[in-house]
């Protein structure tokens, strides 16, 4: 598999500064102090680790991170005239593809662009697996444009510009990812129309909720977006 070393290094570094690894690292430090019989320091680090992991899996904390991201753009209700292209960003097709399908059936002669490389250890690029999914749910093969090269949102913007240039298109991605995606696509001179989907915040989340693995994952997703926005700010 031809994966750029810079991309691998970037992924490795970013993985270490995500919420769960931070908690596990704190716990590992606590265990190290425990084995060294530095009990006071061990108690401090193990306690911080436990509280941190419980916090990042707690609904109110997760929703506090997600809310500024998900509230930036509303669900697209009115389809702009003369807009024929729908860009479905790679990954998580089970949640995102249904919005692309909804828009596709509302637009005569619409085209859906799928993007995404083959993930580590995978044989099928996500652009192809998404296209296969779309065909199963009623999208004509001739209405799908497949782009398997992009590994990042930045690369998705670069490849999309080859097809669309200045033409407006509907950008479909998860609501939490939309602010960063719009920022990147506009930076490259494209004209995306946000069509967010896969909203994570649910009305039944309450302060009495217990920590959940699903919320830990959502904290990880929101954290990743904030790191990406910060990185874009540094490069601007």
C-alpha positions as CSV (number, residue, x, y, z in Angstrom):
1,X,0.0,0.0,0.0
2,X,1.4,3.4,-1.0
3,X,0.9,5.6,2.0
4,X,2.9,8.8,2.4
5,X,5.2,8.7,5.4
6,X,4.1,12.3,6.4
7,X,0.5,11.2,6.5
8,X,1.4,8.2,8.7
9,X,3.4,10.4,11.1
10,X,0.6,13.0,11.3
11,X,-1.9,10.3,12.1
12,X,0.4,8.8,14.8
13,X,1.0,12.1,16.5
14,X,-2.7,13.2,16.4
15,X,-3.7,9.8,17.9
16,X,-1.5,10.4,20.9
17,X,-3.2,13.8,21.7
18,X,-6.8,12.5,21.5
19,X,-8.9,12.3,24.7
20,X,-8.8,8.6,25.4
21,X,-5.0,8.2,24.9
22,X,-4.4,11.2,27.1
23,X,-6.4,9.4,29.9
24,X,-4.6,6.2,29.3
25,X,-1.2,7.9,29.4
26,X,-2.1,9.5,32.7
27,X,-3.1,6.1,34.0
28,X,0.1,4.5,32.8
29,X,2.1,7.2,34.6
30,X,0.1,6.5,37.8
31,X,0.9,2.8,37.5
32,X,4.6,3.5,37.0
33,X,4.6,5.5,40.2
34,X,2.7,2.8,41.9
35,X,5.3,0.2,41.0
36,X,8.0,2.6,42.1
37,X,6.2,2.9,45.4
38,X,5.6,6.6,45.0
39,X,2.1,6.2,46.4
40,X,1.1,9.8,46.6
41,X,2.0,10.6,43.0
42,X,0.4,7.3,41.9
43,X,-2.9,8.2,43.6
44,X,-2.9,11.7,41.9
45,X,-2.3,10.4,38.4
46,X,-4.6,7.4,38.7
47,X,-7.4,9.6,40.1
48,X,-6.9,12.2,37.4
49,X,-7.0,9.4,34.7
50,X,-10.2,7.9,36.1
51,X,-12.0,11.3,36.4
52,X,-10.8,12.3,32.9
53,X,-12.0,9.1,31.2
54,X,-15.4,9.4,33.0
55,X,-15.7,13.0,31.9
56,X,-15.0,12.5,28.2
57,X,-17.6,9.8,28.1
58,X,-20.2,12.0,29.9
59,X,-23.1,13.4,27.7
60,X,-23.1,17.0,29.0
61,X,-19.3,17.3,28.4
62,X,-19.5,15.7,24.9
63,X,-22.5,17.9,23.9
64,X,-20.7,21.0,25.1
65,X,-17.9,20.2,22.7
66,X,-20.3,19.3,19.8
67,X,-22.8,22.1,20.1
68,X,-20.6,25.0,18.6
69,X,-19.8,22.7,15.7
70,X,-23.2,21.2,15.0
71,X,-25.1,24.5,15.4
72,X,-23.0,26.4,12.7
73,X,-25.0,25.0,9.8
74,X,-28.6,23.8,9.7
75,X,-30.0,20.9,7.7
76,X,-30.4,21.9,4.0
77,X,-34.2,22.2,3.2
78,X,-34.3,24.4,0.1
79,X,-32.3,23.1,-2.8
80,X,-30.5,25.9,-4.7
81,X,-31.5,26.2,-8.3
82,X,-29.1,24.9,-11.0
83,X,-27.1,22.9,-8.5
84,X,-26.5,19.4,-9.9
85,X,-23.5,18.1,-7.9
86,X,-23.5,16.5,-4.5
87,X,-20.1,15.8,-2.9
88,X,-20.3,13.1,-0.2
89,X,-17.2,13.2,1.8
90,X,-15.5,9.9,2.6
91,X,-16.0,7.7,5.6
92,X,-19.1,6.8,7.7
93,X,-21.3,6.1,4.7
94,X,-24.0,4.5,6.9
95,X,-24.8,7.9,8.4
96,X,-23.8,10.4,5.6
97,X,-25.0,8.6,2.5
98,X,-28.7,8.9,3.3
99,X,-28.5,12.7,3.1
100,X,-26.8,12.5,-0.3
101,X,-29.6,10.1,-1.4
102,X,-32.3,12.5,-0.2
103,X,-30.8,15.3,-2.1
104,X,-30.2,13.1,-5.2
105,X,-33.9,12.3,-5.5
106,X,-34.9,16.0,-5.2
107,X,-32.6,17.2,-8.0
108,X,-33.1,16.2,-11.7
109,X,-29.9,14.8,-13.3
110,X,-28.0,15.1,-10.1
111,X,-24.5,13.6,-9.8
112,X,-22.9,12.3,-6.5
113,X,-19.1,12.5,-6.0
114,X,-17.8,9.9,-3.5
115,X,-14.3,10.3,-2.1
116,X,-11.9,8.4,0.1
117,X,-8.8,6.1,0.0
118,X,-8.5,2.6,1.3
119,X,-7.9,2.8,5.0
120,X,-5.0,1.0,6.7
121,X,-5.3,-2.7,6.2
122,X,-8.3,-2.2,3.9
123,X,-8.5,-3.3,0.2
124,X,-11.4,-1.3,-1.0
125,X,-11.2,2.5,-1.0
126,X,-14.1,4.1,0.9
127,X,-15.1,6.0,-2.3
128,X,-15.8,2.7,-4.0
129,X,-17.6,1.1,-1.0
130,X,-19.7,4.2,-0.7
131,X,-20.5,4.1,-4.4
132,X,-21.5,0.4,-4.1
133,X,-23.8,1.3,-1.1
134,X,-25.4,4.1,-3.1
135,X,-26.1,1.8,-6.1
136,X,-27.8,-0.6,-3.8
137,X,-30.2,2.1,-2.5
138,X,-31.2,3.3,-6.0
139,X,-28.5,5.7,-7.4
140,X,-27.7,5.0,-11.0
141,X,-24.0,4.1,-11.6
142,X,-23.7,6.8,-14.3
143,X,-24.7,9.4,-11.7
144,X,-21.8,8.5,-9.4
145,X,-18.3,10.0,-9.8
146,X,-15.7,8.1,-7.8
147,X,-12.5,9.7,-6.5
148,X,-10.2,7.2,-4.6
149,X,-7.1,9.4,-4.1
150,X,-8.0,11.8,-1.3
151,X,-6.8,10.8,2.3
152,X,-7.8,14.1,4.0
153,X,-10.4,16.8,3.7
154,X,-7.7,19.0,2.1
155,X,-7.0,16.5,-0.6
156,X,-10.8,16.1,-1.2
157,X,-11.0,19.8,-1.8
158,X,-8.1,19.7,-4.3
159,X,-9.6,16.8,-6.2
160,X,-13.0,18.3,-6.3
161,X,-11.8,21.5,-7.8
162,X,-10.7,19.5,-10.8
163,X,-14.3,18.5,-11.5
164,X,-16.2,21.6,-10.3
165,X,-13.9,24.6,-10.2
166,X,-16.2,27.6,-9.3
167,X,-19.5,25.7,-9.8
168,X,-21.6,25.5,-6.6
169,X,-22.2,22.0,-5.2
170,X,-23.9,20.6,-2.1
171,X,-21.3,19.3,0.5
172,X,-22.6,16.4,2.6
173,X,-20.7,15.5,5.7
174,X,-21.4,15.1,9.4
175,X,-22.6,18.2,11.1
176,X,-19.6,18.3,13.5
177,X,-17.2,18.2,10.6
178,X,-19.0,20.8,8.4
179,X,-17.3,24.0,9.8
180,X,-13.8,22.7,9.1
181,X,-14.8,21.2,5.7
182,X,-16.4,24.5,4.6
183,X,-13.3,26.4,5.7
184,X,-11.0,24.2,3.7
185,X,-13.1,24.1,0.6
186,X,-13.5,27.9,0.5
187,X,-9.8,28.3,1.0
188,X,-9.3,26.4,-2.2
189,X,-11.7,28.7,-4.1
190,X,-14.7,26.3,-4.2
191,X,-18.3,27.2,-3.6
192,X,-19.8,24.5,-1.3
193,X,-23.4,24.7,-0.1
194,X,-23.4,23.0,3.4
195,X,-25.8,20.0,3.7
196,X,-24.9,18.7,7.2
197,X,-26.2,15.4,8.5
198,X,-25.4,12.8,11.2
199,X,-26.2,15.2,14.1
200,X,-24.8,13.7,17.3
201,X,-26.6,15.7,20.0
202,X,-29.8,14.1,21.1
203,X,-32.7,15.6,23.1
204,X,-32.7,12.7,25.5
205,X,-29.1,13.4,26.8
206,X,-29.5,14.7,30.4
207,X,-27.1,15.7,33.2
208,X,-28.2,12.4,34.9
209,X,-26.7,10.4,32.0
210,X,-24.0,7.9,32.9
211,X,-20.7,7.7,31.0
212,X,-21.1,5.8,27.7
213,X,-18.6,4.5,25.1
214,X,-20.7,6.1,22.4
215,X,-20.1,9.5,24.0
216,X,-16.4,8.8,24.3
217,X,-16.3,8.3,20.6
218,X,-18.2,11.5,20.0
219,X,-15.8,13.5,22.2
220,X,-13.0,12.1,20.2
221,X,-14.7,13.2,16.9
222,X,-15.3,16.8,18.3
223,X,-11.7,17.0,19.7
224,X,-10.4,16.0,16.3
225,X,-12.3,18.8,14.6
226,X,-11.0,21.4,17.1
227,X,-7.4,20.2,16.5
228,X,-8.0,20.5,12.7
229,X,-9.4,24.0,13.1
230,X,-6.5,25.0,15.2
231,X,-4.1,23.5,12.6
232,X,-5.8,25.5,9.8
233,X,-5.5,28.7,11.9
234,X,-1.7,28.1,12.3
235,X,-1.3,27.6,8.6
236,X,-3.4,30.6,7.5
